[in-house]
Amino acid sequence: MNCQEARNFIHAYSDGELDLVTTLEIEKHISDCSQCARINQGLNALRSSIRDSSLYYRAPASLERRIRSQVKHARTQAAGYSLRPARWLAAAAALAIVAAAVWVVLRGAPGRSDELLASEVASAHIRSLMAESVHLWDVKSTDQHTVKPWFDGKIDFAPDVRDFKADSYALEGGRLDYLAGRPVAALVYRHEKHYINLFIWPADRQGDQGEAVASRQGYQLVHWVHSGMNYWAVSDMSKESMQRFTSLVESPGSPATRPNK
């Protein structure tokens, strides 16, 4: 099993939905492939963070009453007389509409996607620092001219790599990570004894977006969009130190990041 085949099944594997033979093949591949193993670890960490967080959105009681009313009405009709096929279809369609409404309510909770992504970013940062398997970088170098070319051919965009050692935020290296369902660039910086992960990947939305600050599990997260790129910075530094770092990243100094063509 190669990487592409493994990634087609890795979500189902993480959810325990595969048959025994495929499960064993995935496990063998993961044991030999560090990149696919990191993807699997990321999925497991995301599931854990969601399960332990307050992201669950409870549907309103009025929606439950409407569903029960629709079900009761359909049962009453079925018990009273035999429905012609067209009426069965109408009843099924009504229940389908109700089910769709449930899905819209759950998916449309304000800020739900951003909440999920923030938890995913925090989990990726924590995973990179885990004592038993520290994996902060795939390329370890303080030279931006070494780190930047390392990403060539590994991702479909060119991250803006700069060293801020003169401002006490030293570049330590970079690695590939997996966030928002795609490979991303992770640049690693250090400020005193604190590590910073700066995740970068192309944005779906048009236009720039100002900084949004969040806190997860004791870590500071800052997200912004600039020149068509998503930026997520995460660390256990103070808010002031994090603000200083993001100001350096956002300041002019090198060409803006943009997708490769």
N, C-alpha and C positions, 0 to 999 in steps of 0.2 A: 504494500500500500504506500503510495507516494503522498506528498504534502497536500496536493489538491484534493485527492480522494479523501484524505483524513479530514480536511476542513469542511467537506460536504456533509460529514457525519458527526463532527465534533460537538455541535449543539445538542443533537439527539443523544450522543454518548454522555454528555454532561447531565442530561435530564434522565438518564437511565432507561431510554426507550429502544435500545438496539437489541438484536438477538445476540446469543452467546458468541457465535463465531465472529460477527463483526466487532463486538465489544473487545474480544481478545486481539483482533487485528489492530484496532485503534490503540489499545494499551501497549502493544509491542511497538507500534510506530512512535507513540509519545515517549516511550522509554529511550528511543534512539534519536529523537528530534527535539532539540531544546526549544526551537521556535514554536512548534505545535504544542509542546508542553506548557509554554508560557501562555498561549491562548487558552488552553484548558484551565490553567490556574486562574487566569483572569475571569473566566466565566464562573468558576467556583467562588472566587472572591466577590464578584458582583452579586451572585445569588445570596451569599452570606450577608452582604451589606444591606441588601433589600429586605431580607428576612428580619434583620435586627434593627431596621430603621423605622421611621414613621411615615413611609411612603404609601402605605395602604390607604386607599380612598374608599370610604364606605358610601354606597349609593343611598340617596335619600329615601325615607320611609314611603313617600308618595309613589316612588317608582315601584317598590315592592308591592304596594296595594294595587297598582295598575296591572302588574304581572299576574297577581293572584286572581284579580277580577277577570282578566282575559282567559286564564286557564279554566276558571269555574264556569264561565259562559260557554266555552268550547265543550266542556264535559256535559253540561246541561243539554246542549243541542244534540250531542251524540247519544245521550240516554233517551231523549224524547222521541226521536225519529231518525230514520236512516238518511244520512246526507248523500246527496248526489255527488259525483266526483268533483264537480265545479265548486260545490260548497265546502267540500273537504279542502280543496286548494285555497279557498278564501280564508278558512280558519287557520290553515298552516301559514298563509302569508301574514295574517294578523300577528301570530306568535313570532314569526320571523322579524317583523317590524319592532316588536317589543324587545326581542333579543338584541337587535341592532341598536336600540335606544340604550340598553344597558352598556353595550360596548362603547358607544359614543360618550356616555357619562364617565366611564372609567378611564377612557383614553384622553378625554378632554379636560381632565382636572388641571387647573391652572399651574403652570410651571412644572408639570410632571416630568416631561422629557429632560428639562434642565436639572431637576432633582436627581433623576436616575444617572445622568452623565456626571454630575458632581460626585456622586457616590462611587461611580466607576473610576473616575480620576483619582480620588483619594485611595481607593483600593489598589490601583496600579502603583501609586507612590509607596504605600505601605509594603506591598509585595516586593518592591525593589530593595527595600531596606531590611527584609526579614533576616534575622541572624543566621538561620540555618542554611539559607541559600541566597546570599547577597548577590544581586545582579543589577548593579547600577549602570553598567556600560558594556557595550559590545566592542567599542573602540575607546580606549583610555588614553587621552592626550589633552594637554593644555593648549595645543596649537589649533586654532580654528581652521587653518589651512590643511590640517590632517583630518579633523572631524568632519568638516563639510563634504569633501570628496568621498568619504566613506559611505555616505548615503546614496551616491550615484548608482542607479540601476536597482536599488532596493525598494525605493518608493517613487511615486509618480510626481513628485514635486521637489523643489530645492529649498531646504530650510535655511533661514538666515542665521548663520552661526557667528557669534562674536564673543570675545573674552572681555570680561569687566574686572579683571584682576586689579587694575589701578584703583577701582572703587570698592575693593574688598569682596567682589563677587567673582571668584575664579572659575573659569571653565575647567571641568574635570574630564569630560568625555561625552559620548552619546550612545544611543542604542535604538533598536526598533522596539516598539511596543504595539499593543492592539487595543484601540478604544473606538467607541461609536461604530463598531462593526467593520473597522478597516485598520490597516497598518498605519502607524503614525511615527513621527520623529520625536524622540525624547532626548533633550539636551540636559546634561547634569552639571550643576554649578554647586559651589560650596562657599558659604559665608560663615567664617569662624568655624564652629563645630556643626553647623547646620547644612544639610544637603537640600538642594532645590531641584525638582524635576520641572522642566519646561516642555510641555507637550505641544506639538505643532502639526496641523493638517489642514487641507483646503476646507473652506467654509461652504455650506450649502446656500446660505442667504447672501443677498447682495448688499453692498455698502458696509461701512465700518460700524462697530458697536462699542460703546464705552465699557469701562471696567465694571464687572459685577463681582462682588466679594461674597464669599461664603465660608463657612467653617464646618468641618467634618472630622469627628473623632480626634479632636485636638489639633488639627492641621488647618492652616490658612490656605484658601483657594482663591485665585483671581482669574477671571475669564474675560477675554475681549476678542474682538474681530477687527483685523486691519489688513487692507490690501488683499482681500479675498482669502485670508488665512485665519483659522481658529488658533488662539493661544490659551493655554491653561497652565498657570504656575501654581505649584503646591509645595509647601514646606511647613515645618514647625517653628519657623522664625516668628518674631513679633510682627504685629500689623505694620509698624513703622518700617521695619527692615524689608518686609515684603513689598510695601509701597515703593520704597527706594529701588528695589530690584526691577519691578515692573516698569518704573519710569525709565530706567536704563535700557530695557529691552525695547520700549516704545520710542525711544529717542532716535533721531536720524543718525546715520553712521555707516550704513552699507545699503546696497540696493534692497528694495522690499522683496519679500519672499513671494514667489509666484509658482503656479504649477508648471512642470516641464512640458514641453510640446515636442 
